[in-house]
Amino acid sequence: MTSAPNAAAPAVLALDRLTRRYGTLTAVDDVSLRLPAGARHAVIGPNGAGKTTLLNLIAGTDRPDHGTITLDGADITRKPTAGRSRLGIARSFQQPAVIAELSVLDNVVLAGWPHHPQRRGAWRRPSRYRLHKESAGRHLETVGLADLAHRPASTLSHGQRRMLDLAAALAGRPRLLLLDEPAAGLTDRDIGRLLGIIGGLPSDVAVILVEHHVEVVAELATSVTVLAAGKVLVSGPTQEVLAHPEVREAYHGPGPSTGPDGPRGKGIPTVCPSPTDARG
Ligand SMILES: Nc1ncnc2c1ncn2[C@@H]1O[C@H](COP(=O)(O)OP(=O)(O)OP(=O)(O)O)[C@@H](O)[C@H]1O
């Protein structure tokens, strides 16, 4: 079993009282979080809990109304997305961000371009462009798409596009990788590969994973935050959080013993239900 990140270690990412309102709706409500280098942290919660909004605030595609975000001790709350990306924040999306007209390889070359040490003049100098292609090829090998490198991205299946999106995120040489529902729509085989890829990331890359598959969360995350209506319901080491009475009640409703080996088998759903399911 994995252990929770060391709370005393210096934080790569620190969120302090982050709040985002849309009109009268508070999508993210006073959320604080500290993640050390190499953290494997999951954010779970029912539909509409504010998980994607939280990722958007960290990535810089949305701005908080209140609170601060620091990366390696520097305040990035007002920094534009491109600046955060240069500092090493990369993300994958619920809908894979793939350029269908480009080859699989060139999607990764393009994503890695601004982060490559040999980025200047690479289009004009074939030897430099070759370096970009080589490092893109390594990322494709990591995600199991090397054989499809020269195919148009438009020909990929949904699962393959997700893997390409992940290769593109890795090309950004991230310090912090934000993954929004990476297992959604994947076959069991692809989920197995995904677990291997994320599990094999360099140990200094911190990962925040928004995921509905609790089995994926239990396998990958050492710590978990549960959001409900934008607020932190509970946050801490994965096994403690998944066994927390309020978390179990939120997903199962009140009832008799819900111990890990109780009447509901593993006691946690494989896929977190939507609020409608939860109200069931
Ligand atoms: N741009 C926006 N304008 C208005 N409301 C928004 C906006 N983005 C998100 N919301 C609302 O904020 C709340 C949180 O949305 P968010 O997408 O962050 O939830 P989520 O936990 O990621 O849900 P899901 O699991 O369905 O992806 C929802 O009620 C949503 O409708």
The ligand as an SDF file (V2000), in Angstrom:
LIG
                    3D

 31 33  0  0  0  0  0  0  0  0999 V2000
  -17.9610   28.6850  -16.7050 N   0  0  0  0  0  0  0  0  0  0  0  0
  -18.9340   28.3870  -15.8580 C   0  0  0  0  0  0  0  0  0  0  0  0
  -20.0000   29.2020  -15.6990 N   0  0  0  0  0  0  0  0  0  0  0  0
  -20.9910   28.9160  -14.8250 C   0  0  0  0  0  0  0  0  0  0  0  0
  -20.9990   27.8080  -14.0440 N   0  0  0  0  0  0  0  0  0  0  0  0
  -19.9890   26.9580  -14.1690 C   0  0  0  0  0  0  0  0  0  0  0  0
  -18.9030   27.1920  -15.0580 C   0  0  0  0  0  0  0  0  0  0  0  0
  -18.0190   26.1590  -14.9610 N   0  0  0  0  0  0  0  0  0  0  0  0
  -18.5320   25.3280  -14.0350 C   0  0  0  0  0  0  0  0  0  0  0  0
  -19.6920   25.7960  -13.5630 N   0  0  0  0  0  0  0  0  0  0  0  0
  -20.5330   25.1900  -12.5400 C   0  0  0  0  0  0  0  0  0  0  0  0
  -19.6910   24.9910  -11.4070 O   0  0  0  0  0  0  0  0  0  0  0  0
  -20.0170   23.7590  -10.7650 C   0  0  0  0  0  0  0  0  0  0  0  0
  -18.7770   22.8880  -10.6940 C   0  0  0  0  0  0  0  0  0  0  0  0
  -18.4820   22.4450  -12.0230 O   0  0  0  0  0  0  0  0  0  0  0  0
  -17.2410   21.4890  -12.3170 P   0  0  0  0  0  0  0  0  0  0  0  0
  -17.2540   21.2220  -13.7930 O   0  0  0  0  0  0  0  0  0  0  0  0
  -16.0350   22.0750  -11.7380 O   0  0  0  0  0  0  0  0  0  0  0  0
  -17.6550   20.1900  -11.5270 O   0  0  0  0  0  0  0  0  0  0  0  0
  -16.9880   18.7440  -11.5840 P   0  0  0  0  0  0  0  0  0  0  0  0
  -16.8620   18.2750  -10.1850 O   0  0  0  0  0  0  0  0  0  0  0  0
  -15.7690   18.7650  -12.4210 O   0  0  0  0  0  0  0  0  0  0  0  0
  -18.1290   17.9070  -12.3150 O   0  0  0  0  0  0  0  0  0  0  0  0
  -18.0090   16.6290  -13.3190 P   0  0  0  0  0  0  0  0  0  0  0  0
  -17.6110   15.4740  -12.4680 O   0  0  0  0  0  0  0  0  0  0  0  0
  -19.4070   16.5000  -13.8560 O   0  0  0  0  0  0  0  0  0  0  0  0
  -17.0050   16.9840  -14.3830 O   0  0  0  0  0  0  0  0  0  0  0  0
  -21.1580   23.1470  -11.5690 C   0  0  0  0  0  0  0  0  0  0  0  0
  -22.3710   23.4770  -10.9550 O   0  0  0  0  0  0  0  0  0  0  0  0
  -21.0310   23.8050  -12.9270 C   0  0  0  0  0  0  0  0  0  0  0  0
  -22.2730   23.8710  -13.5850 O   0  0  0  0  0  0  0  0  0  0  0  0
  1  2  1  0
  2  3  1  0
  2  7  2  0
  3  4  2  0
  4  5  1  0
  5  6  2  0
  6  7  1  0
  6 10  1  0
  7  8  1  0
  8  9  2  0
  9 10  1  0
 10 11  1  0
 11 12  1  0
 11 30  1  0
 12 13  1  0
 13 14  1  0
 13 28  1  0
 14 15  1  0
 15 16  1  0
 16 17  2  0
 16 18  1  0
 16 19  1  0
 19 20  1  0
 20 21  2  0
 20 22  1  0
 20 23  1  0
 23 24  1  0
 24 25  2  0
 24 26  1  0
 24 27  1  0
 28 29  1  0
 28 30  1  0
 30 31  1  0
M  END
$$$$
